[in-house]
Amino acid sequence: MGTLRRLVRGSVVVLVVLVAVVAAGALSGPGGIPWAVPVTVLPGAPPVPPPPPPPEKPRDRPTPEDDPRTTPIGVPLPPPPGGGTHAFTKLQDDGVTPVAYDPCKPVHYVLRPQGAPAGAEAIVHEAVARIAEVTGLRFVHDGYSDEPMAVDRPIFQPERYGDRWAPVLIGWHTEQEVPALAGDVVGQAGSAAVSLGSGPRVYVTGSVALDAPQLAPVLDRRDGRAVVAAIVLHELGHLVGLAHVEDAGQLMYPKVQEELTDLAAGDLAGLARLGAGPCVPQL
């Protein structure tokens, strides 16, 4: 947190320097040649200190935008009357408000195509579109990546993705590649949250790992596509902040229920709240 506070103070210094440059540019003579401005130094006066050096670019996070958006891009769907059972992965310090993605910024995602079953990419895009519809969050597909899935995945990878938070990584794996997929686990997902000082926490990126060896045979069944689509939708619910619930009537129930292929009332109520998180333009 201390690093981020220092970075904020540094951004103020940049602003002062930029203003000074603009003011000097206004004092130009014919042909764009700056006029010489005489400086009177009184006898015995201390020397004028040189201007402070420009602050270094942040090393632990992206450079803040010059003109960040401060209003949500979309609007969540109204929750069903009466709501339903839902839970959140993380809460703010008040113990009530869920941690969520910033609704004023798009959520970028990339696909890791290695090992994906036939037709899997379309299923992922459709599930992402469904989550976007319910939450009001805007998702942007940035193409493909060969980034390996890792438990301690860096959230800021400028050498791979540029000066921005690393996009959400969605891929198909084996349990040897992702040990969390061992046994009958068919998917794992989650997001990383950051905060600026004492401000609210927001998710900035995440990952979704899907078990290719277990799900590929399901896709070959007559009703398999709908089942796999529901599993992907369940994992994307985790990605944006939903936790498991002990209500078998909800898609966020921890066991696959082949007859339940879409979000239920509690899932929709929770996602509506996750789409109404705070905007944090500094991040």
C-alpha positions, 0 to 999 in steps of 0.5 A: 500500500505504501508504494501505491501512496507514493505513486499517487504523490508522484502523479501530482508532481507530473501534473505540475511539471506538465503545466509548467511546460505548457506555460513555457510553450505559450511564450514563443516568439516568431518562428516558434523560437522561445524568447529569452526570459532574463532571470534577476538573481539578487546578490547573496541569494541562494541558487535556484534549485533545478526542477525535480526529476519526473517520477518513475513509471509504476512497476507494480501496476499499470500507469493510471489513465489520463482521463479515466471513465467514472461512470459504469459502462453498463447496467446490471439486470434487475434481480428477480423479485425475492432474490434467492440464495447467493454468496460472495467470494470476498467482501469489503471491510464493511463485511457486507459489500462484495468485492467486484470488478470495476464497472467503469472499465472493460474486463479483458480476457484471452483464451489459451487454445492448447488442449481445447475440445472441438467447439469449446471456444464458442461455448466460452464466448457464449458464457462470457456474453451471458455473464456480461448481460446479467452483470452489465460488465463489458467483456473484451476478447483480446485473442489468444495467449500461450501463458501457462496457468499458475497458482501465483500468476502475476497480475501485472505482466507488461512484458507480455500484455503491455502497460495494463493489468494482465487480462483474464486467462481462460484455458483447458488443462489436465490435472497434471498442468493444474493440480486443483483439477484432480479427482472429479473437479472439472473447473477452477476459477477466481480473481485477484483484488487490489486496493489503493490505500484505504480505498475499496478493493476491486478485482483486476484480473483472474483465471479460469481452468477447465478440465479438458480430459473430463469435459471433452467426452461430455461434449460428445453426448447428445445433451453434452454441450448444454452441460459443459456450457453450464459448467463454464457459466458456473466457473465464470460466476466464480471469476466475477465474485460468486461463491458456492452455495448449499442450495441445489436449485442454484447454478453455484451449487458445488456439484454438477446438476445436468438438469440445471443449465442456466443461472437461477434466481439466487445466481442472478441476484448475486450477479446483479450486486457484483455488477454494481461495484465501485468505480476506482479510476486510480486503478 
